[in-house]
Every structure is written in C-alpha cells, then in structure tokens.
Amino acid sequence: MQNTFFSSLDTLRGPSATDLVFEEIYRRVVEFELPPGTKLSEQEVARQMGISRQPVRDAFFRMSQLGLIQIQPQRATTVSLISVEAVLRANFVRTALETEIVERAVENLTDEAIAELAENVENQRHAVAAADRIGFHALDEAFHQQICTCAGHSYVWAVIRENKAHMDRVRLLSLGFNAPNALADHERILEALRARDAARASGEMRIHLAGILDLIEQIRAENPTMFASQDR
C-alpha cells in the first residue's frame, strides 16, 4: 500500500527540485510521518509531487547517504530503523563542534543577537506549555543554528545537520517527556551567552548535548520496533 503524504509540487523545476524533495522527505522521516520500516516508491513520490523521477531518485540517494533510508536493488526502498551507534557518532561530532562554536559566539555576540536568542527561548516556553513537540523541535534547531551564525561560522550548522539525522529522531521521541529539561538547558546556555562567559557557555552546551545519552536506553525500551536489531 503506497503512502499519500506528498502534495503536488508542480512548480518545481531544475536542480532545486531535488533539494525540496529531500527536505520534505527528511522532515517526514524525522517527525515520524514516515516511521521506520515504511516503504517508499520513487514512482509514487514523483507522481504525487508532480515531478519527474530523477529529482526523487537524487533525493533518495542523499537520504541513503545519511542513513535514513535503505535502497536495495530489486527490493523495496524503506525508511531505516534508528541506529544507536549512529546516534552516538552524531553526538560525538555535534559535541565537538558546538562546544567550540558557542565559545566563538561569545566573542561576536551583539545585543541584537542576544535579543533574538531570548525571543526564541520565550517561544520555546510557549511550545512546552502547549505540549507542541514539533514546534519545540523546530525552535530548538533554530536556537542552535543561530548560535553558529552568531559565531560567524554558519556553515558549521550544515556540517552538524549532515551528521545528526538519526539523533534527530531520538531527540523528537524524547521531547514527549523531556522538553522542559531541554528548555532549561537552553535557558542556561542563553544566560551564559548573555554574561559573555565562554567557558560556562561551552560547559552548559556539553551538558545539554550529553542529555540524550542518558535517555536513549529509555527511548529504545519504549519504542523497540523503531530501532535496528543489532542495537537492541
């Protein structure tokens, strides 16, 4: 049975088609609209989006490079199960980069940048109060991306994103019960940035990113069918 998640994108033309198809599939995989094990068809996605199969094929390849889908010749293409090993690798890369980048951000922070980060955190509070984990996740992403921009190294966010796909899914699962703690972490990071305390900001970022390591076993136990068998 084919999925009908994809709306028509009749206006897509040229190279940008692949990017937009990729972003749409990525979002739906991370938000579990396409849960692990879901079968995907190039032909069906292309038909529903109103485009040729080539951009879909290219987007599928990019997704497979991130480990989010499995392409097997002569067999169905499926959304990958979550790999704990991939989550741990992503956490290592992300911690190495973001503990450094937040220190660089302190050197370049403006009052305007602090105000923008504070507005983001305030919106996070509203999302937590509304139990809006999808909204909170988007604000979380924006918060970390904005810190990279403040540091003058916005390209680093692209590097982080390329390495954290499996981590994103675990993170979203955790927000069902852990969003208030993630918010508190962000508040502490913001306060360290506001104080222009680079060492404190880096330490708070490290604690924040390590939090998922304490939760992953609980999340896997609650969602065993979403994880790769070799990780169980």
Secondary structure, 3 states (H helix, E strand, C coil): CCCCCCCCCCCCCCCHHHHHHHHHHHHHHHCCCCCCCCEECHHHHHHHHCCCHHHHHHHHHHHHHCCCEECCCCCCEEECCECHHHHHHHHHHHHHHHHHHHHHHHHHCCHHHHHHHHHHHHHHHHHHHCCCHHHHHHHHHHHHHHHHHHCCCCHHHHHHHHHCHHHHHHHHHHHHHHHHHHHHHHHHHHHHHHCCCHHHHHHHHHHHHHHHHHHHHHHHHHCHHHECHHHC
